[in-house]
Amino acid sequence: MSARLEVLSCGPSVTVQDQGRPGFLAQGLTRGGAADVLALFEGAALLSQSAELAALEMVGMGGAFYAHADIRIALTGAPMTATLDDAPLTWHASHLMPAGSTLKIGGARSGTYGYLHVGGGIDTDPMMGARGAHLSAGLGAALVAGDMLPTGHDKGTTTAMTLPVDDRWDGGRIRIIASMQTEQFDTKTQQRFAATQFRRDARANRMGVLMDFDGEGFAAKDQLSILSDVIVPGDIQIAGDGAPFVLMCECQTTGGYPRIGTVLPCDLGRVAQATAGDSLSFEFIDMDQARAIEQRALAQRKSLGQTVIPLLRDPHTMRDLLSYQLISGVVSAEANPFENEE
């Protein structure tokens, strides 16, 4: 029998998420999945398990959870306050949640999307080949108090591990490539777009993020005659009022607004994690650069397990013990420390 995690209370937007369900674009369903995919890989590395397993995605705040058996957990994504039976927990780390204990996760200290992973993954019934909720398509639902979440078979035992984390919680530079209608924006408009400091608007969700900015809006040539065609997460649509709208993991599959560019998949999590008012800018790069960047990002995700270290290091397991300066300074075995030397 699998372990169970009971939801005692939770925020309004806590859902089960994984890497989504590819292959349904022709049927009008985008992949969905976690808004910050890198956080799934970080949790998998901390628990030494597959990044394909499902976790809980928490938007802005978490909730309270009760363990009906011993459960290994990991906390990744946007740092949030967390306690286990009122004792504080380190974020971006793995922990043991003993049977009968209560985990409380509060509001985000920075960023937007936090993740709670469990050993063996959340083992709810798959829907169309995935466990992740896709609320805009009516697949799954946000969690509520009283929900009982089964966990899969946990093959690991290690806890109290941490790893270095890419700080992606406050916007920054976002790399983009040309999209279907980029050439319909004249050169000056493209240059102005790349030079503009945008602000993440308060209007944002898993479908898209609106960009606020100062100055006149952006427009493409003959944009009213553009036919609707396929769109994907990361596309930057320019709405009728000239404001950019970055499409996210639950975006629609077709659209007729002109797209000035497309965010690299490895940078889309940075857009998702930005909070209202955070500054973002967009940089055009060519396809060869984008391909190399994506390949490096994929390699880094796959190698995260090699960066995991204990929260508290045990000298018996430290292969690099001699590299640590355990004694500061040089001490003479003969000199009297209470006598002044001339």
QUIKA-V160279 format. One line per field, one symbol per residue. ss: DSSP state (2 for helix, 1 for strand, 0 for the rest). phi: phi as a letter, one per 30 degrees, with the letter a starting at -180 (. if undefined). psi: psi as a letter, one per 20 degrees, with the letter a starting at -180 (. if undefined). A space follows every 10 residues. Layout:
ss: ???
phi: ???
psi: ???
This chain:
ss: 0001111111 0001111000 0000222000 0000002222 2222222000 0000111110 1111111000 1111111001 1111001100 0011111000 0111111100 0011111100 0100001001 0001222010 0000000111 1000000000 1100000000 0111111000 0222002222 2222200111 1111000111 1100000000 0022200011 0000111100 0001111000 0001100011 1110222222 2220000011 1111002222 2222222222 2202222011 0000222000 2220000000 0000000000 00
phi: .ddbccddaa ddbcbdbbdi bdjcddcibd diiddbdedd ddddddchbd ddddbcccci aclbbcccad bdbbbbiedb dbbbhicdcd dhacbccdei cbccbcddda ibccbccbej idcdddbhib cddbddcici addbejdccd cddcdcbdbh cbadbddbcb ijdcdbcdcd ceddcdeddd ddddcdccbd dddaaddabd ccacjddcbc dhddcdddbd bbejdcdcdd dicdbddcdc ddcbacddcd abdeedcddd ddddcejddb bcbdbddddd dddddddddd ddceedcdbd dcdcedccdc eddcddbcic cddcdddccd cd
psi: pqqqopohqr rilpqpqbja nrjjhhjkor hbaqhnhhhg hghhghjlrq iiqqrpppoh rdapqppirp ppqqpabppq ppqoljpqqp rlrqrpnqpi rpppobqphq agoqpoqqpi qplrpqoljr ipqnhijjoa qqqrpipooq qrpoiripal qrqqppokik cbpppqrqah jgiiprghgg ghghiporpo qhnqaihrpp pqrqaqrqqq pkhijpqpap qrphqoqorh jjpqoopahk rriqriqqpi rppphiihhh ggiqrpiqpq qppprrhggg ggghgggghg ghjhhiipqq gopohhjohk hiipnhpprp ppihqoijpp p.
